[in-house]
């Protein structure tokens, strides 16, 4: 038996999304987003976010993040992000590449989050110097790489920072559904009403096959994004297949139900692990990621029993990351807890 806690990327695809792809496979439709499925998705997103907006269905989060940032950031610009942000640690310099050389400024922050109180000091210092870069973009990850979530108040405060400093506000929402479930706030309140200019609304980690949606609230960015996406080779000819995934994802609250399942299993896992002697939780568990420290001898023993997870050396010896997904079950969590109890 194998139980996989390595990543929500290892999980499969929700049956409803597979069915939607099958339906979209028949017949012929206009290409490059001129199809009715994409049109319906646009209308659905305007309803969900309760505002006029534009969407760009894309295949990868890295491409979407980088192009969104590039539309707000000139080559001499500065992008401020958390030091553990995906755009800084995991995207092979793609944001710098697509901006043609803009500078990323990684900033420390407790529990994977930036603080509205501390952040302006960094932006203002760079602006005053006038020699390093022109502050152009603030990038947040929601939910964060630490498995934490920005509350509505925190989003509003950081949105005010971006507004007063006249920088764009980008949100990497690879786990946006998990954040919406965790906060209980609406999609609109967590984004444009808080000052977000562009959200990368991820579905791949939460039940889609491969689907990311660039949601653009600042309509003046649309012409440049249209050009950049095309020039970067990210404009999909058979866009209907990404749109079909998102249409099914948003139907009947599938996106929220999948996230509730993932978050719920993570909470169950974290609560039980915290009660075990010799186990330490390393970060608050607010979405679907658990960071924990086990006795060093337990790691190999757990792997021998079929549990898959990643060591997390950033947090020291014995630290691991456990990620749940939409298809994780309470039984998966209970099995790991039982094994840890026996081993430690």
C-alpha positions as CSV (number, residue, x, y, z in Angstrom):
1,X,0.0,0.0,0.0
2,X,1.3,3.5,-0.9
3,X,-0.2,6.7,0.5
4,X,1.2,9.8,-1.2
5,X,1.6,13.0,0.7
6,X,4.3,14.5,-1.6
7,X,2.2,17.1,-3.3
8,X,-1.3,17.9,-4.5
9,X,0.2,17.7,-8.0
10,X,0.4,13.9,-7.6
11,X,-3.4,13.6,-7.4
12,X,-5.5,12.7,-10.4
13,X,-8.4,14.4,-12.0
14,X,-11.9,14.9,-10.8
15,X,-14.4,12.7,-12.7
16,X,-16.6,15.7,-13.6
17,X,-13.6,17.4,-15.2
18,X,-12.7,14.3,-17.2
19,X,-16.3,14.2,-18.4
20,X,-16.2,17.8,-19.4
21,X,-13.1,17.2,-21.5
22,X,-14.8,14.3,-23.2
23,X,-17.8,16.5,-24.1
24,X,-15.5,19.2,-25.4
25,X,-13.6,16.7,-27.7
26,X,-16.5,16.3,-30.1
27,X,-17.1,18.4,-33.2
28,X,-15.3,21.5,-34.3
29,X,-15.2,24.9,-32.7
30,X,-13.4,28.2,-33.2
31,X,-9.8,28.1,-32.0
32,X,-7.7,30.4,-29.8
33,X,-10.5,31.2,-27.3
34,X,-13.2,32.0,-29.9
35,X,-15.3,29.0,-28.7
36,X,-18.5,29.1,-26.7
37,X,-17.0,27.2,-23.8
38,X,-14.5,30.0,-23.2
39,X,-17.3,32.6,-23.6
40,X,-19.4,30.8,-21.0
41,X,-16.4,30.6,-18.6
42,X,-15.8,34.3,-19.0
43,X,-19.4,35.0,-18.0
44,X,-19.2,32.6,-15.1
45,X,-16.1,34.3,-13.8
46,X,-17.7,37.7,-14.0
47,X,-20.5,36.3,-12.0
48,X,-18.2,34.6,-9.4
49,X,-16.0,37.7,-8.9
50,X,-19.0,40.1,-9.2
51,X,-17.2,42.5,-11.6
52,X,-16.2,43.0,-15.2
53,X,-12.9,41.3,-15.9
54,X,-11.0,39.4,-18.6
55,X,-9.6,35.9,-18.5
56,X,-6.8,34.0,-20.2
57,X,-7.0,30.2,-19.9
58,X,-3.4,28.9,-19.7
59,X,-1.7,25.6,-19.1
60,X,1.0,26.4,-16.5
61,X,1.2,28.5,-13.3
62,X,4.8,29.4,-14.0
63,X,3.9,30.9,-17.4
64,X,0.9,32.6,-16.0
65,X,2.7,34.1,-13.0
66,X,5.6,35.4,-15.1
67,X,3.5,37.0,-17.8
68,X,1.2,38.7,-15.3
69,X,4.2,40.1,-13.5
70,X,5.8,41.2,-16.7
71,X,2.7,43.2,-17.8
72,X,3.1,45.3,-14.6
73,X,6.9,45.4,-14.4
74,X,9.5,47.0,-16.8
75,X,13.0,45.5,-17.2
76,X,14.2,48.1,-14.7
77,X,11.4,47.3,-12.2
78,X,11.4,45.6,-8.9
79,X,9.1,42.8,-7.8
80,X,8.6,42.2,-4.0
81,X,7.7,38.7,-2.9
82,X,8.2,36.4,0.1
83,X,11.5,34.7,0.3
84,X,9.8,31.3,-0.1
85,X,7.5,32.4,-2.9
86,X,7.2,30.0,-5.8
87,X,8.2,32.8,-8.2
88,X,11.5,33.1,-6.4
89,X,12.4,29.5,-5.5
90,X,10.7,27.3,-8.1
91,X,10.4,29.0,-11.4
92,X,13.9,29.0,-12.7
93,X,14.1,32.7,-13.2
94,X,11.0,32.8,-15.4
95,X,9.7,36.1,-14.0
96,X,13.1,37.7,-14.6
97,X,13.2,36.2,-18.1
98,X,9.7,37.4,-19.1
99,X,10.2,40.9,-17.7
100,X,13.5,41.1,-19.6
101,X,15.5,41.5,-16.5
102,X,13.4,42.9,-13.7
103,X,14.8,42.3,-10.2
104,X,13.1,40.1,-7.6
105,X,13.3,41.3,-4.0
106,X,12.7,38.3,-1.6
107,X,11.5,39.5,1.8
108,X,11.3,37.5,5.0
109,X,8.0,37.1,6.8
110,X,6.7,34.8,9.5
111,X,4.8,31.7,8.5
112,X,5.3,32.3,4.8
113,X,3.5,35.6,4.7
114,X,4.4,39.2,4.1
115,X,3.4,41.8,6.7
116,X,1.8,45.1,5.7
117,X,3.7,46.7,8.5
118,X,7.1,45.5,7.5
119,X,6.7,45.5,3.7
120,X,6.6,49.2,3.0
121,X,10.0,49.6,4.6
122,X,11.5,47.5,1.8
123,X,9.6,49.2,-1.0
124,X,10.3,52.7,0.3
125,X,14.0,52.0,0.7
126,X,14.4,50.9,-2.9
127,X,12.3,53.8,-4.1
128,X,14.4,56.3,-2.2
129,X,17.7,54.9,-3.5
130,X,16.6,55.3,-7.1
131,X,19.6,53.2,-8.3
132,X,18.6,49.6,-7.7
133,X,15.2,49.2,-9.4
134,X,11.8,51.0,-9.7
135,X,9.3,49.4,-7.4
136,X,6.7,48.0,-9.8
137,X,4.9,44.9,-8.4
138,X,4.0,43.2,-5.1
139,X,3.4,39.5,-5.5
140,X,1.6,37.4,-2.9
141,X,1.0,33.7,-2.7
142,X,-2.5,32.6,-1.6
143,X,-2.5,30.1,0.1
144,X,1.2,30.4,0.9
145,X,4.1,28.0,0.4
146,X,4.0,27.5,4.2
147,X,0.4,26.3,4.1
148,X,-0.8,29.5,5.7
149,X,-3.5,31.8,4.4
150,X,-3.7,35.6,4.2
151,X,-6.9,36.7,6.0
152,X,-9.2,39.2,4.4
153,X,-7.8,41.9,6.7
154,X,-4.3,41.1,5.7
155,X,-5.2,41.1,2.0
156,X,-6.8,44.5,2.4
157,X,-3.8,45.9,4.2
158,X,-1.4,44.7,1.6
159,X,-3.7,46.0,-1.1
160,X,-3.5,49.4,0.5
161,X,0.3,49.1,0.5
162,X,0.3,48.4,-3.2
163,X,-2.2,51.2,-3.9
164,X,-0.3,53.9,-1.9
165,X,3.1,52.8,-3.4
166,X,1.5,52.7,-6.9
167,X,2.7,49.2,-7.6
168,X,0.8,46.3,-9.2
169,X,-0.6,43.6,-7.0
170,X,-0.3,40.0,-8.4
171,X,-1.6,36.9,-6.6
172,X,-0.2,33.4,-7.2
173,X,-3.4,31.5,-6.5
174,X,-2.2,28.0,-7.2
175,X,-4.1,27.0,-4.1
176,X,-6.7,29.9,-4.2
177,X,-9.6,27.5,-3.6
178,X,-8.0,26.3,-0.4
179,X,-7.6,29.9,0.8
180,X,-11.2,30.8,0.0
181,X,-12.4,27.8,2.0
182,X,-10.1,28.6,4.9
183,X,-11.0,32.3,5.2
184,X,-14.7,31.9,4.4
185,X,-14.4,35.2,2.4
186,X,-15.7,35.6,-1.1
187,X,-13.5,35.3,-4.2
188,X,-14.3,39.0,-4.9
189,X,-13.4,40.2,-1.4
190,X,-10.0,38.3,-1.5
191,X,-9.1,39.8,-4.8
192,X,-10.1,42.9,-6.6
193,X,-12.0,44.4,-3.7
194,X,-8.7,44.1,-1.7
195,X,-6.8,45.8,-4.6
196,X,-5.6,42.7,-6.6
197,X,-4.8,43.5,-10.2
198,X,-4.2,40.0,-11.5
199,X,-5.0,36.6,-9.9
200,X,-3.6,33.4,-11.2
201,X,-6.5,31.1,-10.4
202,X,-5.1,27.6,-10.2
203,X,-7.1,24.4,-10.7
204,X,-4.3,21.8,-11.5
205,X,-3.5,21.1,-7.8
206,X,-7.2,20.8,-6.9
207,X,-8.7,18.3,-9.3
208,X,-8.0,19.6,-12.9
209,X,-5.8,17.8,-15.4
210,X,-3.9,21.0,-16.4
211,X,-5.7,24.3,-16.1
212,X,-4.7,27.7,-14.8
213,X,-6.7,30.9,-15.3
214,X,-5.3,34.4,-15.5
215,X,-8.0,36.6,-14.1
216,X,-7.4,40.2,-15.0
217,X,-9.2,42.9,-13.0
218,X,-7.2,45.8,-14.3
219,X,-8.6,46.0,-17.8
220,X,-5.8,48.4,-19.0
221,X,-3.4,45.4,-18.8
222,X,-5.4,43.3,-21.2
223,X,-3.9,44.6,-24.5
224,X,-0.3,44.0,-23.3
225,X,-1.2,40.7,-21.8
226,X,-2.8,39.6,-25.1
227,X,0.4,40.3,-26.9
228,X,2.8,38.9,-24.3
229,X,0.9,35.6,-24.0
230,X,1.0,35.2,-27.8
231,X,4.6,36.1,-28.1
232,X,5.6,33.8,-25.2
233,X,4.0,30.8,-26.9
234,X,1.3,30.5,-24.2
235,X,-1.7,31.3,-26.4
236,X,-3.4,27.9,-26.8
237,X,-5.0,27.0,-30.1
238,X,-7.4,24.5,-28.5
239,X,-8.1,26.7,-25.6
240,X,-11.5,25.0,-25.1
241,X,-9.9,22.1,-23.4
242,X,-8.6,24.4,-20.6
243,X,-11.8,26.3,-20.5
244,X,-13.8,23.1,-20.3
245,X,-11.9,22.0,-17.2
246,X,-12.5,25.3,-15.5
247,X,-16.2,25.3,-16.4
248,X,-16.6,22.0,-14.7
249,X,-14.3,23.1,-11.9
250,X,-16.6,26.0,-11.0
251,X,-19.9,24.1,-11.6
252,X,-21.8,22.9,-8.5
253,X,-19.0,24.2,-6.2
254,X,-16.6,21.5,-7.2
255,X,-13.6,23.8,-6.7
256,X,-14.7,24.5,-3.1
257,X,-15.7,21.0,-2.3
258,X,-12.4,19.6,-3.5
259,X,-10.6,22.2,-1.4
260,X,-12.7,21.5,1.7
261,X,-11.7,17.8,1.4
262,X,-8.0,18.6,1.1
263,X,-8.1,21.2,3.9
264,X,-10.1,18.9,6.2
265,X,-7.8,16.0,5.8
266,X,-4.8,18.2,6.5
267,X,-6.4,19.6,9.7
268,X,-7.3,16.1,10.8
269,X,-3.7,15.0,10.2
270,X,-2.1,18.0,11.9
271,X,-4.4,17.7,15.0
272,X,-3.6,14.1,15.5
273,X,0.2,14.5,14.9
274,X,0.4,17.4,17.4
275,X,-0.9,15.0,20.1
276,X,1.9,12.5,19.6
277,X,5.1,12.6,21.7
278,X,8.2,13.3,19.7
279,X,6.3,15.1,16.8
280,X,6.5,18.9,16.4
281,X,4.3,20.9,14.1
282,X,6.4,23.6,12.4
283,X,3.8,25.9,10.9
284,X,0.2,26.7,11.4
285,X,-2.0,24.5,9.3
286,X,-4.6,26.7,7.5
287,X,-4.9,25.0,4.1
288,X,-3.7,21.7,2.8
289,X,-0.1,21.6,3.8
290,X,1.4,20.2,7.1
291,X,5.0,20.8,8.1
292,X,6.1,18.6,10.9
293,X,9.3,17.3,12.5
294,X,9.6,13.6,13.2
295,X,12.5,11.8,15.0
296,X,15.1,11.1,12.4
297,X,14.8,7.4,12.6
298,X,11.1,7.6,11.8
299,X,11.5,8.9,8.3
300,X,13.0,5.7,6.7
301,X,10.6,3.5,8.7
302,X,7.6,5.5,7.3
303,X,8.8,5.2,3.8
304,X,9.3,1.5,4.2
305,X,5.6,1.3,5.1
306,X,4.6,3.0,1.9
307,X,4.2,6.6,2.9
308,X,5.5,9.1,0.4
309,X,6.5,12.7,1.5
310,X,9.2,15.2,1.0
311,X,12.0,16.0,3.4
312,X,12.1,19.8,4.1
313,X,15.7,20.7,4.9
314,X,14.8,24.4,5.2
315,X,13.3,23.6,8.6
316,X,16.2,21.4,9.8
317,X,16.7,17.7,10.5
318,X,13.6,15.5,10.6
319,X,11.4,18.2,9.0
320,X,8.9,17.0,6.4
321,X,6.2,18.4,4.2
322,X,2.9,16.6,4.0
323,X,0.4,17.8,1.4
324,X,-3.2,16.6,1.0
325,X,-5.3,16.8,-2.1
326,X,-8.9,16.5,-3.2
327,X,-8.7,12.7,-3.3
328,X,-7.0,12.4,0.1
329,X,-9.1,10.7,2.7
330,X,-9.5,10.6,6.5
331,X,-8.3,7.0,6.3
332,X,-5.0,8.2,4.7
333,X,-4.4,10.6,7.6
334,X,-5.3,8.1,10.2
335,X,-3.0,5.5,8.6
336,X,0.0,7.9,8.8
337,X,-0.8,8.9,12.4
338,X,-1.1,5.3,13.4
339,X,2.3,4.4,11.8
340,X,4.0,7.4,13.4
341,X,2.5,6.4,16.8
342,X,3.9,2.9,16.4
343,X,7.4,4.0,15.2
344,X,8.1,6.9,17.6
